[in-house]
């Protein structure tokens, strides 16, 4: 975070040396973060990408504003010596580390779309943090009054370019937010089960003749239960199966976990014929 805040200060003061030093430190930090993310994925082979990693590959405009205010908060904390030094750390945790490490992990998994989306989010956050910090420093009156005409023009162009990049990012990120709201992704009603628990439940259901696992989820907000298991069967489901599923859920997620199992009856699919089938109304 310090090199980013220094970049904002260098823009406001027209300090080329500070800008150069900050830029080098910033890109070294980005490189280290990517390498660590890739190494983490290599060290833990066979694991699936989590929902947290995947979500960084589909950012929306809210992430842009979070980064802007994170940079402003960090700059304000540095400009005010009496403010808590934890603010820059919070800004790092919110706006920088998640997309950076997610990009590295996705690269290690060879999931290039998520890696690209997370890296674009990182670049957007870098731009917005610099702009947020520069605005705060300017409001604090840290601008150098006497700048050479060429230096002032160069800084103005850099600043204008950063603003333009931020504005251009708003359109696709805003559209992404609208798309997520329309699809219900912004308020998910359920989340996937841990892979180990899903396989355990699926293996137990496979032992039951005529019963198949349709869906297994962790419930979201406002729920009477914590885990929902949906089965489809061509016969009545034995209580023993339900008890075994409940034991598996409690074993993996804790004794206080409430599991709800729902079973639906399967129906045969009629083959395509020249004549439409007729159905008689039950008496």
C-alpha positions in Angstrom: 0.0 0.0 0.0 2.8 2.5 0.8 4.1 2.6 -2.8 0.6 3.3 -4.1 0.1 6.1 -1.6 3.5 7.4 -2.5 2.4 7.4 -6.2 -0.6 9.6 -5.3 1.7 11.9 -3.4 4.2 12.0 -6.2 1.5 13.0 -8.7 0.3 15.8 -6.5 3.7 17.1 -5.8 5.2 16.5 -9.2 8.0 14.4 -7.8 9.4 12.2 -10.5 11.9 10.4 -8.3 9.2 9.4 -5.8 7.0 8.2 -8.7 9.8 6.1 -10.1 10.7 4.5 -6.8 7.1 3.8 -5.9 6.4 2.3 -9.3 9.3 -0.1 -9.0 8.3 -1.2 -5.5 4.7 -1.6 -6.5 5.4 -3.9 -9.5 7.9 -5.9 -7.4 5.1 -6.5 -4.9 2.7 -7.5 -7.6 5.2 -10.0 -9.0 5.9 -11.5 -5.6 2.2 -11.9 -4.9 1.6 -13.6 -8.2 4.5 -16.0 -7.7 3.3 -16.9 -4.2 -0.2 -17.5 -5.5 1.1 -19.9 -8.2 3.4 -21.7 -5.7 0.5 -22.1 -3.3 -1.6 -23.8 -6.1 1.4 -26.1 -7.0 2.0 -27.1 -3.4 -1.7 -28.0 -2.9 -2.5 -30.0 -6.1 -5.9 -31.4 -6.8 -7.8 -28.8 -4.9 -10.7 -27.0 -6.6 -10.9 -23.2 -7.0 -13.0 -21.8 -4.2 -15.9 -19.5 -4.6 -13.8 -16.6 -3.2 -11.2 -17.1 -6.0 -13.8 -17.4 -8.7 -15.7 -14.3 -7.5 -12.5 -12.2 -8.1 -12.7 -13.2 -11.8 -16.1 -11.4 -12.2 -15.8 -8.1 -10.4 -18.4 -5.3 -10.6 -18.4 -1.6 -10.1 -18.7 -1.9 -6.3 -15.2 -3.3 -6.3 -14.0 -0.1 -8.0 -15.5 2.2 -5.4 -14.2 0.0 -2.6 -10.7 0.4 -3.9 -11.1 4.2 -4.3 -12.3 4.7 -0.7 -9.6 2.2 0.5 -6.9 4.4 -1.0 -8.5 7.6 0.4 -8.7 6.0 3.9 -5.1 4.9 3.8 -3.9 8.3 2.6 -5.9 10.0 5.2 -4.4 7.8 7.9 -0.9 8.6 6.7 -1.6 12.3 6.4 -2.9 12.4 10.0 -0.2 11.0 12.3 -2.7 10.5 15.1 -4.9 8.2 13.0 -4.7 4.4 13.4 -2.0 2.7 11.4 -4.4 -0.2 10.9 -6.3 1.6 8.1 -3.6 0.9 5.4 -3.6 -2.7 6.4 -7.4 -2.9 6.1 -7.1 -1.3 2.6 -4.6 -3.9 1.6 -6.7 -6.8 2.8 -9.8 -5.5 1.0 -8.6 -4.2 -2.3 -5.1 -5.7 -3.1 -4.3 -9.1 -1.7 -7.6 -10.9 -2.8 -7.4 -10.2 -6.5 -3.6 -10.5 -6.6 -3.4 -13.9 -5.0 -6.6 -15.1 -6.8 -5.0 -14.3 -10.1 -1.8 -16.3 -9.1 -3.9 -19.3 -7.9 -6.0 -19.3 -11.1 -2.8 -19.1 -13.2 -1.5 -22.2 -11.3 -4.8 -23.9 -12.1 -4.5 -22.9 -15.7 -7.9 -21.2 -15.5 -7.0 -18.3 -17.7 -10.4 -16.5 -17.7 -10.5 -16.2 -13.9 -6.8 -15.2 -13.8 -7.4 -12.5 -16.4 -10.5 -11.2 -14.6 -8.8 -11.1 -11.2 -5.8 -9.3 -12.7 -8.0 -6.7 -14.4 -9.6 -6.2 -11.0 -6.2 -5.7 -9.4 -5.2 -3.2 -12.1 -8.4 -1.3 -11.6 -7.9 -1.3 -7.8 -4.4 0.0 -8.2 -5.6 2.9 -10.4 -8.4 3.8 -8.0 -6.2 3.7 -4.9 -3.7 6.1 -6.5 -6.6 8.4 -7.5 -8.2 8.2 -4.0 -4.9 8.9 -2.3 -4.0 11.8 -4.6 -7.3 13.4 -4.0 -6.9 13.3 -0.2 -3.3 14.7 -0.4 -4.5 17.5 -2.6 -7.3 18.3 -0.2 -4.7 18.4 2.6 -2.8 21.1 0.7 0.3 19.0 0.0 0.5 20.2 -3.6 3.8 21.9 -4.6 3.0 25.4 -5.6 5.9 26.1 -7.9 6.3 23.5 -10.6 8.1 23.8 -13.9 5.7 24.1 -16.8 6.8 20.8 -18.4 6.6 18.9 -15.1 3.1 20.3 -14.3 1.9 19.3 -17.8 3.3 15.8 -17.5 1.7 15.2 -14.1 -1.6 16.6 -15.5 -1.5 14.1 -18.4 -0.7 11.2 -16.1 -3.5 12.2 -13.7 -5.9 12.6 -16.6 -4.9 9.2 -18.0 -5.6 7.5 -14.7 -9.0 9.2 -14.4 -9.8 8.1 -18.0 -8.9 4.5 -17.2 -11.1 4.6 -14.1 -14.1 6.0 -16.1 -13.6 3.5 -18.9 -13.7 0.7 -16.3 -17.0 1.9 -14.9 -19.0 0.8 -18.0 -18.2 -2.9 -18.1 -18.1 -3.1 -14.3 -21.4 -1.4 -14.0 -22.9 -3.7 -16.6 -21.5 -6.7 -14.7 -23.3 -5.6 -11.5 -26.6 -5.2 -13.3 -26.1 -8.7 -14.8 -25.3 -10.2 -11.4 -28.4 -8.6 -9.8 -30.6 -9.9 -12.7 -29.2 -13.4 -12.2 -29.5 -13.2 -8.4 -25.7 -13.7 -7.9 -25.5 -10.6 -5.6 -27.7 -12.3 -3.0 -27.0 -16.1 -3.3 -29.6 -18.3 -1.6 -27.2 -21.2 -1.3 -23.6 -22.2 -1.6 -21.9 -25.5 -2.7 -21.0 -28.1 -0.1 -17.3 -28.8 0.6 -16.0 -31.3 -1.9 -15.2 -34.0 0.7 -18.7 -33.9 2.2 -20.4 -33.9 -1.3 -18.5 -37.0 -2.3 -19.3 -38.7 1.0 -23.1 -38.0 0.6 -23.0 -39.0 -3.0 -21.2 -42.3 -2.2 -23.8 -43.2 0.4 -26.7 -42.4 -1.9 -25.2 -44.6 -4.6 -25.4 -47.5 -2.3 -29.2 -47.1 -2.2 -30.9 -48.8 -5.1 -33.3 -46.6 -7.1 -32.2 -43.3 -5.4 -30.0 -40.6 -6.9 -28.5 -37.4 -5.5 -29.9 -34.3 -7.4 -28.4 -31.5 -5.4 -26.5 -30.8 -2.1 -26.1 -27.2 -0.9 -25.3 -25.1 2.1 -28.2 -22.8 2.8 -27.8 -19.0 2.7 -29.6 -16.5 4.8 -33.0 -16.8 6.4 -33.1 -20.6 6.5 -34.6 -23.2 8.8 -31.7 -25.6 8.1 -28.0 -25.4 7.3 -27.7 -28.1 4.6 -30.3 -29.2 2.1 -30.0 -32.5 0.3 -32.3 -33.2 -2.7 -32.9 -36.8 -3.8 -34.8 -38.3 -6.7 -36.1 -41.9 -6.3 -38.4 -44.3 -8.1 -39.5 -45.8 -4.7 -40.0 -44.7 -1.1 -36.7 -43.6 0.5 -35.7 -45.5 3.6 -35.3 -43.6 6.9 -31.9 -45.3 7.3 -30.6 -43.4 4.3 -31.8 -40.1 5.8 -30.2 -40.9 9.1 -26.9 -41.8 7.5 -26.9 -38.6 5.5 -27.5 -36.6 8.7 -24.6 -38.3 10.4 -22.3 -37.5 7.5 -23.3 -33.8 7.6 -22.8 -33.6 11.3 -19.4 -35.4 11.1 -18.1 -32.9 8.5 -19.8 -29.7 9.7 -20.4 -30.1 13.4 -23.1 -31.7 15.6 -25.1 -28.5 15.7 -25.6 -28.5 11.9 -29.2 -29.0 10.8 -29.7 -31.0 7.6 -33.0 -31.3 5.7 -33.4 -34.0 3.1 -36.1 -33.7 0.4 -37.0 -36.6 -2.0 -38.9 -36.4 -5.3 -40.4 -39.2 -7.3 -38.8 -39.8 -10.7 -40.9 -40.3 -13.9 -40.1 -42.1 -17.1 -39.4 -40.1 -20.3 -41.6 -41.3 -23.2 -39.9 -41.8 -26.5 -40.8 -39.5 -29.5 -43.5 -41.0 -31.6 -45.5 -39.9 -34.6 -48.7 -39.7 -32.6 -48.9 -37.7 -29.4 -49.6 -39.9 -26.3 -53.0 -39.7 -24.8 -53.6 -39.4 -21.1 -56.8 -40.4 -19.2 -58.0 -38.3 -16.3 -57.9 -40.3 -13.1 -61.4 -41.3 -11.8 
